[in-house]
């Protein structure tokens, strides 16, 4: 039995553990039918031309964890941003860990999707927001929708700002030889609210894990959402991250993606601007080597006039690694006065490394400022020689140039302690002590 058939048959077992009379179940049923029809995406599809999932479909993944696991904080402390106090939503093999979590009801609602999808007190919110911006056609998103049960539910009411950033961390213990996880997050920022979220998926062993994650973000009028994705997993982990963002008038949403580790990472990031004077920002740093593969697919759909979007992705590829960047900007006919910027810059530090980049613009309005571009190159030999002539060893000189190349993405990180953590991760990936005050 291949993975697709196993998932479809496992849906029957999934139904035995949920309330099939809940209206959400109709959404799940329709979603599994979609996945059964389409199956896993293949390289015959343009959007998946450079990323193959064939090898994953041959692995005998457990669809549900075989037993419940627990972890001690001391064993996983290094994965938290422990220099600051945060609200924490922690999952172990897809199951919520009350021991490691710290949620709040202090004017905001940070809890579990399993509660939000089943308890009557959340029904009004779920009816309005759940599965409303996520794709009904993209097969892996519909697969997640079919099995949606657990994840983070974050609701920030009108005019509220949480006292602390929010960390969402998913640990996989390796108790299963191979495990598939499908977390579902719903993030809602009501009018004039603001929040900061840090998300991480972390395997604790070298057993195979496939995470198919979906996050829906809704930013109401004047809301501000800062979302940071830290992707630094081990070489047996595969992450498919689908994020959908719906923005209303005057809202500001930023998503930073830091991709440093994992066997295969696919980031699908989709912004829909349903209002005026909206600002959407997507920034990313990718530093990988060996046979790692990172694929960024972005979409910004400018639907209304007087809005802006900014995309800036930097990639550094070593050894036999492969990178993909496919960025698309759509400007509708009525979306006049749009200002859209997209840039993808890449450095190949190995002759065997590969990057496939495809920036795209579809513009149907005539009074706009839209630009896109991409570069692929190597380190500047003259700059490298200059640093060496000033007494800096070649290894450190190369690291300094690569750090400078990626640094402008870090400048927009608004959580100082997170910026320190990312600096450390970059230094570790580059294999040197850059001498910064970390």
N, C-alpha and C positions, 0 to 999 in steps of 0.2 A: 504494500500500500504506500503510495507516494504521499508527500506532505499535504497536498491539497485535499486528497480523499480523506486523509486522517482528520484534518480540520473539519471538513463537512460532517463526517460521522460523529466527531466529538461534540458538535453542536447539540446533538440529542442528549448527551450526558450533561452538557451545560444547562439545558432547559430543565433538567430534573432538580436543579439546585437554585432556581430562581422562580419568581412569581410570574407565571405565564399570562396572568390576567392584567398585569401592569401594562399601561399603554406603551411604555418603552419597548416592551417585547415585540410589538408590531414593527417597530423600527429595526430591531435586531433581526427579525425574520426576513424582512425585505433585504437587509444588508447581506445576510448569508446567501440568499438566492443570487444576488449580484456577484458575490465572490465565486460561487459555484459555476456561474456562467463564464466569468472572465478568467478566473484562476490567477496565478502569479504572473506579473508582467514579464515579458521576454524582450530580448534585444531586437526583435523585429519592430517593436514600438520605438518611435523616434525619441521619446523621453527617456528610454532605457537603453539606448543604443550602445553606450559605453559601460554599462553596469549589468553584470549577469548574476542572477540568483539561482542558477541551475545547481550549483554544488550544494546550496543550502537545502534544496528540495530532496536531496538524497539522504539527509541526516534524519535519524529517528528521534525527533524532538518529543519530549513529554509536553503535552498541551496544558496539563495542570500539574503543579508540584506534587510529588508523591507523599511528602510529609511536611509538616509545619516546622520551620526552623527558627532559631533565635540567635541573636548576636549580642555581645557585650559592647558597651560604648567604647571601652578602651581598645577593643580590637579593630574598630573602624573610625576612631577619632580623627585620624589623619585625612579622611575624606571630607570632613566638614570644614567650613570656614569658622574655626573655633576661636579666632581672634575677636569676633564680634558675637553679640547675642542675636539669635535668629529664632523665628518660628520654624519648626521642623516637621515635615511630613515624610516618614520613612517607611519603605516597604522592603520586605525580605522575601525573595522568590515570589513576588506579586502579592504578598499578604501584608497588611498594615501591621507595623510594630509600634504598639503603644509605649513600649519600654524606651525606644530611641526617639520617639516623637515628642514634640511640644507644640500643641495647637492652642487656639485662643477663641474666646467668644466675647472679647473686649471690644464691642462695637463693630467687629468684622466677623466674617464666617469663614473659618479655615477648617475643613473637615474632609470626609471621604466621599468619593463618588458613590460607593456602595450605599451610603446613607442617603445621599441626595437623590439617587435613582429610585429609592424604595419608600422613604418616609413622606407622609402627606404634607408635612410642613414645607417641603422643598418643591412640591409639585408645580406651583405657579412659576417658579424660576426655570425648572427643567422644561416645562412646556414652551417657554419663550426661547430658551437658548440651546438646549441640548441637540446636537447634530444639525444645527441650523446653518452653520458656515462650512462645516466639514464637507468634503466632496461626497456626493452620492454615487459617483461613477468610478473613481480611482479605486482599484480592487483592494489594495492593502489597507486603505482607509476604511472601506466597507467591511473588510475582515475584522478590523479592530472594533468597529461599531457593533458587529454581530456578537462579539465576546465582551463587550464593554460591561465592566462591573466595578473594577477598583482603580483608583487613581486619586488625584488631588482635586478637591472642589474648593475653589477660592472665590468668595463673593465679598466685594468691598462696597458697602452702601454709599449713597450720595454724600459728598463732602467729607468722607472719611479717609484717613491715611494710617495704615498700620504702624505701630510703634517700632517695628523691627522688620528687616528683610525676611523673606520666606525661602526656606530651602526645601526642595523636593529631591529626595535621594532614593534610588532603587538599587538594592543590593541583590546579587544572585550568589548563592552560597556554593553551588557545585554539588549539592546533594543528589541532583539528577545528573546523569551522564550528559544529557543534552536537554535544555529547557527552553521553551518559547514563552515569552511574556508579552502581554498586550495591555499596558497601562493606558488609561484614558483620563485626561485632565480637562477640567472646565474652569476657565478664569474669566471673571466678570468684574469690570471696574465701572461702577455707575458714575453718574455725572459729578464732575469736580473731584473725583477720588484719585488716589495715586498709590502705586505699589512697586516693589522690587522683588524679583523672583530669581533664584539660582537653582538650576536643575542639573542633576548628574545621574548617570547610569553606571554602576560599577560591579564588575565580576570579581569575586574573591578567590577563584581557582582558574585553572586552564581548561575546565570543561566548557563545551560549546554552549553558547546562549544566543538566542535570537530575540531581540526586542523590537516589536512593532508598535510604536507609540503614536498616539494622536492627541494633540492639544488644540482646544478651541479657545481663542482669546477675544473678548468683546470689550471694546473701549468706548464708553458713551461720551457725550459732549464734555469737552474740557478735561477728559481723563488722561492720566499719564501712566504708562506701563513700561517698566524696564525689565526685560527678560534676558537672562544669561544662561547659555547652555555650555557646560564644561564636559567635553567628550575626550576622556583620557583613559580608555579601558584597555584590557589586555588583548593579546593577539588571537584569542579564540572567540571574541565577542563581535556580534554583528548588530548594528543599530539602524533601524529605519524610522526616521523621525518625521512625522507629518504635523505641521503647525499651520493653523488657519487663523487669520486675524481679521476681525470686522471692526472698522473704525467709523465713528460719527464725528460731527462738526468739532473743529478745534482740538481734537485729541492728538496725543503724541505717543507713539509706540516704537520702542527700540528693541531689536533682538540681536544680541551678540552671540556668535557661535565660535567656540574654540575647539578645534578638532586636532587632537594630538595622538590619539591611540585607539586601536580597535582593528579588527581584521577588515571589516567593511562598514562604512558609514554612508548612509544616504539621507540627506536633509532636504525635505520638501517644505519650503516656506512660502506661504501665500498670503498676500495682503489685499484687502478689498476696501477701498476708500468710499464709503457711503455717506458723504457729507462734504462740506467746504472747509478750507483752511486746515486741512489735515497734514500732519507730518509723519512719515513712515521711514524708519531707518533700519537697515540691515547691514551688519558688519561681521566679518569673520576672519580668523587666522587659522590656517591649516599648516601643520608641520608634521610630516610623516616620512617613514622610510621602510626598509625591507620590502615586503609585498603588500603593504597596506593600501587601501583604496578608499578615497573620500570623494563623494559626489554631492555637490550643492546645486539644487534646482530652486530658483526663486521666481516669484511672480508678484508684480505690483499692478493692480488694476485701478487706474484713475477713472472714476466714474463721474465725479462732480468737479466743477471748476475751482481754481485758486488753491491747489494742493501741491505738496512737495513730497518727493521720495529720494532717498539717498542710499546707494549700495556701494560698499567698499570691501572687497574680499582679497586677502593676500594669501598666497600659497608658496610653501617651500617643500620641495620634493627631492628625497634622496633615494639612493639604492634602486630597487625595482618598484618603487611606489607609483601609484597612478592617481591622478586627480581629474575631476570633471567639474566644470562650472557652466551652468546653463541658466542665464538670467533673462527674464522676459518682462518688458514693460508694455502695458496696453493703455492707450489714452483714448477714451471715448470721444465722440464728436462734440458733446456739450462740455467736455472737460477743458475749457479754455483756461489760459494763464497757468497751466501746469508747469512745474519745474521738476524734472526728473533727471537724476544723475546715477550712472552705473559704471563701476570700474572694477576690473579683475586683473591683478598683477601677480605673476608667478616667476619663481626662480627654480631652475633645475640644477641641482648640484651633483647630479650623476648622469652619465650618458644613457643609462638604462631607465631613468625616470621618465614618466609621460604625463602630459596635461592636455586635456581636450576642453576647449573653452568656446562658448557660443553665446555672446550677448545679442539680445534681440529687442527691436522696437517695433510696435504696431501703433501708429499714430493716425488718428482720424480727425484731429482738431488742427487748426492752422495757426493759432496764437499760443505757442508753447515754447519752452526751452527744454530740450531733451538731448542728452549726450550719453554715449556709451563707448567703452573701449576696453581693450585687453592687451597685456604685454606678456611675453614669455622670453626669458633670457637667463643669463648666468651672472655670477657676481662680477662686479666691476674690477678688473685686474689692476687698473691704475689706482683705484681707491685702496685695494688690498695692498699694493706695493707701498703706497703712502703710509698706511698704518704700520706696516712692517719696518719702514725706514725710521719710524719714531720709536722703535724698540718694542713693539707689540708682537708677540709670537704669532705665527701664521694662523694657528687654530683659533686663538682668541680674536684675531683680526677678522677672520671669516665670520665668527659668531657675532661680533659687533656690527658688521655690515648687515647680517641677516636680521638682527634685533632691530636695527634702525629701519630696515625695510618694512617690518611689521608694526612698528611702534605707534603709527598714527591711529591704528584701530584701537589700541589700548587707551588712547587719550580720552575717549568718550565713555569709558567705564566709570560709573558714578559711585561705586562702592570701593573705597580705598583698599580695604582688606582683601577684596577679591582681586583688585589689580595687582597687589603684592603676590597673591597666590599664582596668578597667571604668569607674572614675571618669573617666578620660580620654576613653573612648568616649562616655560620657554627655555630658560637656562639649562634645565635638565635635558630637554630634547636636543639642544645644541651641543650638549656634552661638555660644558665649560662653566666656570664661575665667572660671571660677567662683571663682578665687582660692584654691583648695585647694592644699595642699602635696603635689603629685603627683610 
